[in-house]
Amino acid sequence: APHTTYRYGGEFPSRPDNKIFEDVDGVARIRDMKIMESRIHDAIDLGYIVDSNGKHINLCNSCGIDKIGNIMESSTYSPNEQYYGSLHNTAHVMLGRQADPHGKFDMPPGVMEHFETSTRDPSFFRLHKYMNNIFKKYKNTLSPYTVEDLAYPNVEITDIKVDGELVTFFEDFEFDLVNAIDDTETIADVPITTVVHRLNHKEFSYNIGVKANADETATVRMFMCPKYDSNHVEYTLDEARWGCIQVDKFWTELHAGDNTIVRKSSASSVTIPDRTPFATLIKEADEAVEFGSAMPKHNARACGLPQRLLLPKGTVEGLDFELFVSITSGD
Ligand SMILES: [Cu+2]
């Protein structure tokens, strides 16, 4: 990854174009990776996992996806790490080390080996599609949901509206660097920031009309699905569903009769806001000490897509999406 550097340790190694993958010393051999992968495919096609004692663990309809996850990911839940490995994680390291697979040049780890930097490498997305396709293969072995599985006769969605324009734009965002660089205790901190040109979108809200028969807690899920393919041919629902993005999931209290659910885009449970700048945290901590009060809580949830990336960039002419809303019982 050119232009990306460690604080100590120099530039991140770049993987040469058209690299033919090599075994990586101390990590894995390509051949072993292929064997592990084919064992996972066997588990999917056979319908069971073999644990470290040789016992069969069946992949049932509702629990199978977690069990496949346990053998694909680096996880202490894996019932047989020796046999299935941890394909996803090992592939990250294999990709990250291809510039120096035998440690000849003592290079630092590649961008693919850290959560913070892995999306710098375009192979990140190809790798995840590859891993996803294995899960997809498992999913395709399941029998479809029945109407009874999904029906929620308590509610009828009567209206779906989006308040506010769905507009994306680029902004110059000032990013606080004071905690990211070395300084000396003998000189007081001075503000140090950098400006990042980045994608963002205008805030909007969803406005959903729901008719309910009885009071109940309900789960609302919302997805944005692509409408046309690159030839402007409308997708079928079965095609489009693989490109759907879940934009929110939340509980709501429904009352018998007509309800209006208003939900702000910024409230989404799949996204997180910008990190609180270090200077703000210091200021808040000092104030809390001074007044004996509690410090405001930030980022209660650490996982999530950046809120500013909730909407895809789109095009100047506008890009069509379908908004799909599902309401089921919240029990
Ligand atoms: Cu990954």
Boltz pocket constraint, residues with backbone or C-beta under 6 A from the ligand:
constraints:
  - pocket:
      binder: B
      contacts: [[A, 88], [A, 92], [A, 124], [A, 128]]
      max_distance: 6.0
